[in-house]
């Protein structure tokens, strides 16, 4: 007897010894039901295939791929496109799927059924592999007909391969077109910067930084030329002043000879020249051109005095010529020549001074020009670098497009072709039978527990005392009947 829901090992043994047949009966019946259910449930067949992502045959250091999207993201995008209605409805029409349900069920529900029957998942990493996922994916199609399951799996795999090739080529073409457009814009900007730089160089030609040293060299040369021209102008002006004074003396002597006055003798001229030589030696050295010239004049005058007849130096016997002597005419021609030389030197000095001022202006403007030139050069270099980078990217994209068109880029390769399933993937008979046996065992244990809980009979003295609240005076021992080999029975 079970008291307060508690029972001991003796109760369990007693129930099992009495109702042991319940357990095998329940297990056998439930196992048979599981096997029957496995045979009656509609069967599903799964066709499987594995698709790997083949790397480009051309190394990536030569041609970089245009599509750098993660494989899982690409699979998700392609899965949405392939499992859309526009792609699955032709599959249903091609293989005439769900023929019996066409009139009863809407096409959208049939497409949803086919969509649920298709499973696409990335490959799991091999044990010990550093990557979390292998470069590939698997396609599983579960259908009631093994042939249709294989055909649908083949069709879906082909869609993935075609979609991948088309996506790669379209992406490469779009990228190339976009880069070409950007390249044209970059070239226009580069041309504009180039034109600005050329205009600036034309405008400030001579003041550019690279011309600063040459400008300083030319400026030094012009300063030297100005100094030499100034010295030559000073000498010319001194020579003119001397020639003018000499001409005045000669004219005075000639006029005096015409009016009967005592003319100046050659000795007086010699004395005058010596006085002028003394004045020049006080200003210049002995090798100065003016000093040397003056000495030559003195020597020539001394020769003339030595070669002249005595009557020339005798004023009383001198004749009075009616025309100017040749010396005065030579002095006038020399004075005219010196005037022209002074005018040329003065003009040249003005030109050199103008050139010096222009060069000084260029040198002073050089820092400002250099700053503006650096800004223009930076803009031009940035535009040139951007243009070259876009040009390199467009060429790489064009090569990637060519590789995609020639099937030399990243492609999907079928590792295992879609299989034709020989055994159904659902239901699994072993699983159903195993589940039935487990259910039978659980059912048998439940029945045995209920039998123990419902048992109200007395089996021990303690059960009697607990139930009747009376003491037990005596008990009848249990009699065990056993069968002997000779058929007799002992008590």
C-alpha positions as CSV (number, residue, x, y, z in Angstrom):
1,X,0.0,0.0,0.0
2,X,1.3,3.5,-1.0
3,X,1.0,6.0,1.8
4,X,1.0,9.8,1.0
5,X,2.4,9.2,-2.5
6,X,5.5,7.6,-1.1
7,X,6.6,4.1,-2.1
8,X,9.6,2.0,-1.5
9,X,11.7,-0.5,-3.4
10,X,9.5,-3.3,-2.2
11,X,6.4,-1.6,-3.8
12,X,8.3,-1.2,-7.1
13,X,9.5,-4.8,-7.0
14,X,5.9,-6.0,-6.2
15,X,4.4,-4.0,-9.1
16,X,7.0,-5.0,-11.6
17,X,6.8,-8.7,-10.5
18,X,3.0,-8.6,-11.0
19,X,2.7,-6.3,-14.1
20,X,6.0,-6.9,-15.9
21,X,4.2,-7.6,-19.1
22,X,3.0,-4.0,-19.4
23,X,6.5,-2.7,-20.3
24,X,7.3,-4.9,-23.3
25,X,3.8,-4.6,-24.6
26,X,3.9,-0.7,-24.6
27,X,7.4,-0.7,-26.1
28,X,6.5,-3.0,-28.9
29,X,3.2,-1.3,-29.6
30,X,4.7,2.3,-29.7
31,X,7.7,1.1,-31.7
32,X,5.3,-0.5,-34.2
33,X,3.3,2.8,-34.3
34,X,6.5,4.8,-34.9
35,X,7.5,2.5,-37.8
36,X,4.0,2.7,-39.2
37,X,4.0,6.5,-38.9
38,X,7.4,6.7,-40.7
39,X,5.9,4.6,-43.5
40,X,2.8,6.8,-43.8
41,X,4.3,10.3,-43.5
42,X,5.1,11.9,-47.0
43,X,8.7,11.5,-47.8
44,X,11.1,14.3,-48.5
45,X,14.3,14.0,-50.5
46,X,17.2,16.4,-50.2
47,X,19.6,17.1,-53.1
48,X,22.9,18.8,-52.0
49,X,25.8,20.5,-53.8
50,X,28.8,22.5,-52.8
51,X,30.0,25.6,-54.6
52,X,33.5,27.0,-54.0
53,X,34.8,30.5,-54.9
54,X,37.7,30.1,-57.2
55,X,40.4,32.7,-56.9
56,X,41.4,34.8,-60.0
57,X,44.0,33.1,-62.2
58,X,45.8,36.4,-62.5
59,X,47.6,37.4,-59.2
60,X,45.9,40.3,-57.4
61,X,49.2,42.2,-57.3
62,X,48.8,42.8,-61.0
63,X,45.0,43.3,-61.2
64,X,43.1,44.1,-58.2
65,X,39.5,42.8,-58.0
66,X,36.8,45.5,-58.4
67,X,34.3,43.7,-56.1
68,X,35.7,43.6,-52.6
69,X,32.5,42.9,-50.8
70,X,32.5,40.1,-48.2
71,X,31.3,36.7,-49.5
72,X,28.5,36.4,-47.0
73,X,27.2,39.8,-48.0
74,X,27.4,38.9,-51.7
75,X,25.6,35.6,-50.9
76,X,22.8,37.4,-49.0
77,X,22.4,39.8,-51.9
78,X,22.3,37.1,-54.6
79,X,20.0,34.9,-52.4
80,X,17.5,37.7,-52.3
81,X,17.6,38.1,-56.1
82,X,17.5,34.4,-56.9
83,X,14.8,33.5,-54.4
84,X,12.6,36.3,-55.6
85,X,9.3,35.7,-57.4
86,X,10.6,36.7,-60.8
87,X,13.3,33.9,-60.6
88,X,11.4,31.1,-58.8
89,X,8.1,31.3,-60.8
90,X,9.9,30.3,-64.0
91,X,11.4,27.3,-62.1
92,X,7.9,26.2,-61.1
93,X,6.6,26.6,-64.6
94,X,9.7,24.8,-66.1
95,X,9.4,21.6,-64.0
96,X,5.6,21.8,-63.5
97,X,5.9,21.8,-59.7
98,X,2.8,21.6,-57.4
99,X,0.6,20.6,-60.4
100,X,-2.2,19.4,-58.1
101,X,-2.3,22.6,-56.1
102,X,-2.2,25.0,-59.0
103,X,-5.9,25.7,-59.0
104,X,-6.4,25.6,-55.2
105,X,-3.5,27.6,-54.0
106,X,-2.3,31.1,-55.1
107,X,1.0,31.2,-56.9
108,X,2.6,33.4,-54.2
109,X,2.0,30.5,-51.7
110,X,3.6,28.0,-54.1
111,X,6.6,30.3,-54.5
112,X,6.9,30.5,-50.7
113,X,6.8,26.7,-50.4
114,X,9.6,26.4,-53.0
115,X,11.5,29.2,-51.2
116,X,11.3,27.3,-47.9
117,X,12.5,24.1,-49.6
118,X,15.8,25.8,-50.7
119,X,18.5,26.3,-48.1
120,X,21.7,28.2,-48.9
121,X,24.4,28.4,-46.2
122,X,28.2,29.3,-46.1
123,X,30.5,26.4,-45.7
124,X,31.7,25.8,-42.1
125,X,35.4,26.1,-41.3
126,X,37.5,23.0,-41.2
127,X,38.9,22.1,-37.7
128,X,42.0,24.1,-37.1
129,X,41.4,26.5,-40.0
130,X,42.1,30.2,-39.2
131,X,39.1,31.5,-41.2
132,X,35.7,31.3,-39.8
133,X,34.2,30.3,-43.1
134,X,35.5,28.6,-46.2
135,X,35.3,30.4,-49.5
136,X,32.2,28.8,-50.7
137,X,28.6,27.8,-49.9
138,X,26.2,24.9,-50.0
139,X,22.8,24.5,-51.7
140,X,20.3,22.1,-50.3
141,X,16.9,21.5,-51.9
142,X,14.3,19.4,-50.1
143,X,11.4,18.1,-52.3
144,X,8.9,15.2,-52.4
145,X,10.4,13.9,-55.6
146,X,14.2,13.0,-55.7
147,X,14.4,13.8,-59.4
148,X,12.8,17.2,-59.0
149,X,15.0,17.9,-56.0
150,X,18.1,17.3,-58.1
151,X,16.8,19.4,-61.0
152,X,15.8,22.3,-58.8
153,X,19.2,22.2,-57.0
154,X,21.0,22.2,-60.4
155,X,18.8,25.1,-61.6
156,X,19.5,27.2,-58.4
157,X,23.2,26.5,-58.6
158,X,23.3,27.6,-62.2
159,X,21.4,30.8,-61.2
160,X,24.0,31.5,-58.6
161,X,26.9,31.0,-61.0
162,X,25.2,33.1,-63.7
163,X,24.3,35.8,-61.2
164,X,27.8,36.0,-59.9
165,X,29.4,36.3,-63.3
166,X,26.8,38.9,-64.4
167,X,27.2,40.8,-61.1
168,X,31.0,40.9,-61.4
169,X,30.9,42.1,-65.0
170,X,28.2,44.7,-64.3
171,X,30.0,45.9,-61.2
172,X,33.3,46.2,-63.2
173,X,31.5,48.0,-66.1
174,X,29.8,50.4,-63.7
175,X,33.0,51.0,-61.9
176,X,34.9,51.6,-65.1
177,X,32.2,54.0,-66.3
178,X,32.1,55.9,-63.0
179,X,35.9,56.2,-63.0
180,X,35.9,57.4,-66.6
181,X,33.5,60.1,-65.7
182,X,35.5,61.1,-62.7
183,X,38.6,61.0,-64.8
184,X,37.2,63.4,-67.3
185,X,36.2,65.8,-64.5
186,X,39.7,65.5,-62.9
187,X,41.3,66.1,-66.3
188,X,39.3,69.3,-66.8
189,X,40.3,70.5,-63.3
190,X,43.9,69.6,-64.1
191,X,43.8,71.5,-67.3
192,X,42.4,74.5,-65.5
193,X,45.1,74.4,-62.9
194,X,47.7,74.0,-65.7
195,X,46.3,77.0,-67.5
196,X,46.4,79.1,-64.3
197,X,50.0,78.1,-63.6
198,X,51.0,79.0,-67.2
199,X,49.3,82.4,-67.1
200,X,50.9,83.1,-63.7
201,X,54.4,82.2,-65.1
202,X,53.8,84.4,-68.2
203,X,52.6,87.3,-66.0
204,X,55.5,87.1,-63.6
205,X,58.2,86.0,-66.0
206,X,61.5,87.2,-64.6
207,X,60.2,87.2,-61.0
208,X,59.9,83.5,-60.6
209,X,61.9,81.8,-57.7
210,X,64.1,79.8,-60.1
211,X,65.1,83.1,-61.8
212,X,66.1,84.8,-58.5
213,X,69.7,83.8,-58.7
214,X,70.0,84.8,-62.3
215,X,68.3,88.1,-61.6
216,X,70.8,88.8,-58.8
217,X,73.7,87.9,-61.2
218,X,72.3,90.2,-63.9
219,X,71.8,92.9,-61.3
220,X,75.4,92.7,-60.2
221,X,76.5,92.8,-63.8
222,X,74.3,95.9,-64.5
223,X,75.7,97.6,-61.4
224,X,79.2,97.0,-62.7
225,X,78.2,98.3,-66.1
226,X,76.6,101.4,-64.5
227,X,79.8,102.0,-62.5
228,X,81.9,101.6,-65.7
229,X,79.5,103.8,-67.7
230,X,79.5,106.5,-65.0
231,X,83.3,106.5,-65.0
232,X,83.4,106.7,-68.8
233,X,80.8,109.5,-68.7
234,X,82.9,111.4,-66.1
235,X,86.0,111.0,-68.3
236,X,84.1,112.2,-71.4
237,X,82.8,115.2,-69.6
238,X,86.3,116.1,-68.3
239,X,87.7,115.6,-71.8
240,X,85.0,117.8,-73.2
241,X,85.7,120.5,-70.6
242,X,89.4,120.3,-71.4
243,X,88.8,120.4,-75.2
244,X,86.3,123.2,-74.8
245,X,88.9,125.3,-72.8
246,X,91.5,124.5,-75.3
247,X,89.2,125.5,-78.1
248,X,88.4,128.7,-76.3
249,X,92.1,129.5,-76.0
250,X,92.7,128.7,-79.7
251,X,89.8,130.8,-80.8
252,X,91.1,133.7,-78.5
253,X,94.5,133.4,-80.1
254,X,93.1,133.3,-83.6
255,X,90.9,136.4,-82.9
256,X,93.8,138.2,-81.4
257,X,95.9,137.5,-84.5
258,X,93.2,138.8,-86.7
259,X,92.9,142.1,-84.7
260,X,96.7,142.6,-84.4
261,X,97.0,141.6,-80.8
262,X,100.0,139.4,-79.6
263,X,98.8,135.8,-80.0
264,X,99.6,133.1,-77.5
265,X,102.8,131.3,-78.4
266,X,103.3,127.6,-78.4
267,X,105.3,127.9,-75.3
268,X,102.3,129.4,-73.6
269,X,100.2,126.4,-74.8
270,X,102.9,124.0,-73.5
271,X,102.8,125.7,-70.2
272,X,99.0,125.5,-70.1
273,X,99.2,121.8,-70.9
274,X,101.7,121.2,-68.2
275,X,99.5,123.0,-65.7
276,X,96.6,120.8,-66.7
277,X,98.8,117.7,-66.4
278,X,99.8,118.7,-62.9
279,X,96.1,119.1,-62.0
280,X,95.3,115.7,-63.4
281,X,98.2,114.0,-61.6
282,X,96.9,115.4,-58.4
283,X,93.5,113.6,-59.0
284,X,94.6,110.4,-60.8
285,X,97.5,108.0,-60.9
286,X,100.2,108.0,-63.5
287,X,98.4,105.1,-65.4
288,X,95.1,106.9,-65.7
289,X,94.0,107.3,-69.3
290,X,93.6,111.1,-68.9
291,X,97.0,111.5,-67.5
292,X,98.5,109.4,-70.3
293,X,96.6,111.3,-72.9
294,X,97.7,114.6,-71.5
295,X,101.3,113.5,-71.6
296,X,100.9,112.5,-75.2
297,X,99.6,116.0,-76.1
298,X,102.5,117.6,-74.3
299,X,105.0,115.4,-76.2
300,X,103.3,116.2,-79.5
301,X,103.3,120.0,-78.8
302,X,107.0,119.8,-77.8
303,X,107.7,118.1,-81.2
304,X,105.8,120.8,-83.0
305,X,107.8,123.5,-81.2
306,X,111.0,121.8,-82.1
307,X,110.1,121.3,-85.7
308,X,108.5,124.7,-86.2
309,X,110.5,127.6,-88.0
310,X,111.6,130.5,-85.8
311,X,109.2,133.0,-87.4
312,X,106.2,131.1,-86.0
313,X,107.2,132.0,-82.5
314,X,108.1,135.5,-83.5
315,X,105.0,137.6,-83.2
316,X,106.4,140.5,-85.1
317,X,106.9,138.6,-88.3
318,X,103.6,136.5,-88.1
319,X,101.1,136.6,-90.8
320,X,97.4,136.9,-90.3
321,X,95.6,134.0,-91.9
322,X,92.1,134.7,-93.0
323,X,90.7,131.2,-92.2
324,X,90.6,129.2,-88.9
325,X,93.6,127.0,-88.5
326,X,93.3,123.2,-88.7
327,X,93.9,122.8,-85.0
328,X,90.8,124.8,-84.2
329,X,88.7,122.8,-86.7
330,X,90.1,119.5,-85.2
331,X,89.2,120.8,-81.7
332,X,85.7,121.6,-82.9
333,X,85.3,118.1,-84.5
334,X,86.7,116.5,-81.3
335,X,84.3,118.5,-79.2
336,X,81.4,117.5,-81.4
337,X,82.4,113.8,-81.1
338,X,82.7,114.1,-77.4
339,X,79.2,115.6,-77.2
340,X,77.9,112.6,-79.1
341,X,79.8,110.3,-76.8
342,X,78.5,112.0,-73.7
343,X,74.9,111.7,-75.1
344,X,75.3,108.0,-75.8
345,X,76.8,107.4,-72.4
346,X,74.0,109.4,-70.7
347,X,71.4,107.4,-72.7
348,X,73.1,104.1,-71.8
349,X,73.3,105.1,-68.2
350,X,69.5,105.8,-68.1
351,X,68.8,102.4,-69.8
352,X,71.0,100.6,-67.2
353,X,69.3,102.5,-64.4
354,X,65.9,101.5,-65.8
355,X,67.0,97.9,-66.1
356,X,68.4,98.0,-62.5
357,X,65.1,99.3,-61.2
358,X,63.1,96.6,-63.1
359,X,65.4,93.9,-61.7
360,X,65.2,95.3,-58.2
361,X,61.4,95.3,-58.5
362,X,61.5,91.6,-59.6
363,X,63.8,90.6,-56.8
364,X,61.6,92.5,-54.2
365,X,58.5,90.8,-55.6
366,X,60.1,87.4,-55.7
367,X,58.9,86.3,-52.2
368,X,55.3,87.2,-53.0
369,X,55.5,85.5,-56.3
370,X,57.1,82.4,-54.7
371,X,54.2,82.2,-52.2
372,X,51.5,82.4,-54.9
373,X,53.5,80.0,-57.1
374,X,53.7,77.5,-54.3
375,X,49.9,77.7,-53.8
376,X,49.3,77.2,-57.5
377,X,51.8,74.3,-57.6
378,X,50.1,72.6,-54.6
379,X,46.7,72.9,-56.3
380,X,48.2,71.6,-59.6
381,X,50.1,68.7,-57.8
382,X,46.9,67.7,-55.9
383,X,44.9,67.7,-59.2
384,X,47.7,65.8,-61.0
385,X,47.9,63.2,-58.2
386,X,44.2,62.8,-58.1
387,X,44.1,62.4,-61.9
388,X,46.9,59.8,-61.9
389,X,45.3,57.9,-59.2
390,X,41.9,57.8,-61.0
391,X,43.8,56.9,-64.2
392,X,45.4,53.9,-62.5
393,X,42.1,52.8,-61.0
394,X,40.3,53.1,-64.3
395,X,43.0,51.0,-66.0
396,X,42.8,48.4,-63.2
397,X,39.0,48.4,-63.5
398,X,39.2,47.9,-67.3
399,X,41.5,45.0,-66.8
400,X,39.2,43.5,-64.2
401,X,36.3,43.9,-66.6
402,X,38.2,42.1,-69.3
403,X,39.1,39.3,-66.8
404,X,35.5,39.0,-65.8
405,X,34.4,38.9,-69.4
406,X,37.0,36.2,-70.2
407,X,36.1,34.2,-67.1
408,X,39.5,34.7,-65.6
409,X,38.4,36.5,-62.5
410,X,36.8,35.3,-59.3
411,X,34.3,32.5,-60.3
412,X,32.1,30.0,-58.6
413,X,33.1,26.4,-59.2
414,X,30.9,23.4,-58.4
415,X,32.8,21.0,-56.1
416,X,30.1,18.3,-55.9
417,X,27.3,18.3,-58.6
418,X,23.8,18.1,-57.2
419,X,23.2,14.6,-55.9
420,X,20.2,12.4,-56.8
421,X,19.0,11.3,-53.3
422,X,18.4,7.6,-53.0
423,X,17.0,7.7,-49.4
424,X,14.5,10.2,-48.0
425,X,15.9,12.9,-45.7
426,X,12.5,12.9,-44.0
427,X,11.2,10.8,-42.3
428,X,14.1,8.9,-40.8
429,X,12.7,5.4,-40.0
430,X,15.3,4.8,-37.3
431,X,14.4,8.0,-35.6
432,X,10.7,7.3,-35.7
433,X,11.2,3.7,-34.4
434,X,13.6,5.0,-31.7
435,X,11.1,7.6,-30.7
436,X,8.3,5.0,-30.6
437,X,10.3,2.8,-28.3
438,X,11.2,5.6,-26.0
439,X,7.6,6.7,-25.9
440,X,6.5,3.1,-25.1
441,X,9.0,2.9,-22.3
442,X,7.7,6.2,-20.9
443,X,4.1,5.0,-21.2
444,X,4.9,1.7,-19.5
445,X,6.6,3.5,-16.6
446,X,3.6,5.9,-16.3
447,X,1.2,3.0,-16.2
448,X,3.2,1.2,-13.5
449,X,3.4,4.3,-11.4
450,X,-0.4,4.7,-11.6
451,X,-0.9,1.1,-10.6
452,X,1.3,1.7,-7.6
453,X,-0.5,4.8,-6.7
454,X,-4.0,3.1,-7.0
455,X,-3.0,0.1,-4.9
456,X,-5.0,0.1,-1.6
457,X,-4.2,-3.5,-0.4
458,X,-2.3,-4.4,2.8
459,X,0.9,-6.1,2.3
460,X,2.7,-5.7,5.6
461,X,1.8,-5.4,9.4
462,X,2.8,-1.8,9.3
463,X,0.1,-1.2,6.6
464,X,-2.5,-2.7,8.8
465,X,-1.5,-0.8,11.9
466,X,-1.4,2.5,10.0
467,X,-4.7,2.0,8.4
468,X,-6.8,0.4,11.2
469,X,-5.0,1.9,14.1
470,X,-4.9,-1.5,15.8
471,X,-2.1,-3.8,16.8
472,X,-1.5,-7.0,14.9
473,X,-1.9,-10.1,17.1
474,X,-0.8,-12.8,14.6
475,X,-0.1,-13.2,10.9
476,X,-0.4,-16.0,8.4
477,X,2.9,-16.6,6.6
478,X,2.9,-16.5,2.8
479,X,2.8,-19.9,1.2
480,X,5.0,-20.4,-1.8
481,X,4.1,-23.1,-4.2
482,X,6.8,-24.5,-6.3
483,X,6.7,-27.2,-8.9
484,X,9.0,-30.2,-8.4
485,X,10.4,-32.2,-11.2
486,X,8.3,-35.2,-10.5
487,X,5.1,-33.1,-10.5
488,X,4.4,-33.2,-6.8
489,X,3.7,-30.1,-4.8
490,X,5.3,-29.2,-1.4
491,X,3.9,-26.6,1.0
